[in-house]
Amino acid sequence: MKLKILVGSGRKIGLFTLPFLAAGIILNILFPEVFQVGGPTEILRWISFAILIPGVVIWIWSVVLILVKVPRHELITTGPYALVLHPLYTGVALLVLPWLGFLLNTWLGLLVGLVLYAGSRLYAPEEEKILAKIFGESWEQYRRKVLLPWL
């Protein structure tokens, strides 16, 4: 199994996000007061944990499915993939990075998460074309059944 196939669009999405992450970290170090979320407050801490925990579960679950199914050349349509087309990208971008950032008292996680999500929306269609070519009608049926295909 080629690593390129296993990674999908992740390499391009990562390269798209990396400059924003690097600039954000540098700016966060130089001007921490600009990025602080205020502690976080007790309510933000609880909300962050409440979203981060399922986010990490979705992320790990997605990775496990990729590691198991992709080497077998199987289309993944269950678990988090029944909810969104790209739960690994979406989960990390919207459920992990922002809320981890808040727990670390910084807006940087939210900013990087939004950039990562934008990168996934930019590069995922390329991955989808490959999946459509490989899986044909199975891919089209999956796309029609997924709960939130636009997310």
C-alpha positions, 0 to 999 in steps of 0.5 A, spaced: 500 500 500 502 506 497 503 511 503 500 517 498 494 513 497 493 512 505 494 519 506 489 522 500 489 529 500 492 530 507 499 532 505 496 537 501 492 540 506 497 539 511 502 543 507 496 549 506 495 549 513 503 549 515 504 556 514 498 559 518 500 554 523 507 557 523 506 564 523 500 563 528 505 560 533 510 565 532 505 571 533 502 567 539 509 567 542 510 574 541 504 577 542 500 572 547 495 577 550 492 578 543 491 570 542 488 569 550 481 567 551 481 569 558 483 563 562 479 559 559 473 561 563 470 555 567 464 554 562 469 555 556 473 549 559 467 545 560 464 546 553 471 545 550 472 538 554 465 536 551 466 537 544 474 535 544 472 528 547 468 526 542 472 530 537 478 526 539 474 519 538 472 521 531 479 522 529 482 516 532 476 512 529 477 515 522 484 513 523 483 506 525 478 505 519 483 508 514 488 504 517 484 497 516 480 499 510 484 502 505 489 497 505 484 492 503 481 497 498 475 498 501 470 504 501 469 506 508 462 508 509 460 506 516 462 510 523 464 517 522 464 516 515 456 515 515 456 522 518 461 526 513 465 525 507 471 527 510 471 526 518 478 525 519 479 532 516 473 535 519 473 532 526 480 535 527 479 542 524 472 543 527 472 539 534 479 538 536 484 544 534 479 549 536 477 546 543 484 544 544 486 551 543 481 554 548 483 549 553 491 552 552 488 559 553 489 561 545 485 563 539 490 559 535 487 553 535 480 556 532 484 560 527 488 554 525 482 549 525 478 554 520 484 554 515 485 546 516 477 546 514 478 551 508 484 547 506 480 540 506 474 544 502 479 546 497 483 539 496 478 534 498 474 534 491 481 532 488 480 526 493 473 525 491 474 524 484 479 519 485 474 515 489 469 516 484 474 513 479 476 507 483 469 505 487 464 508 481 457 507 483 458 505 490 462 511 491 455 515 488 451 511 493 455 513 499 455 520 497 447 520 497 447 516 503 452 520 508 448 525 513 452 531 512 455 531 505 456 539 505 460 539 512 
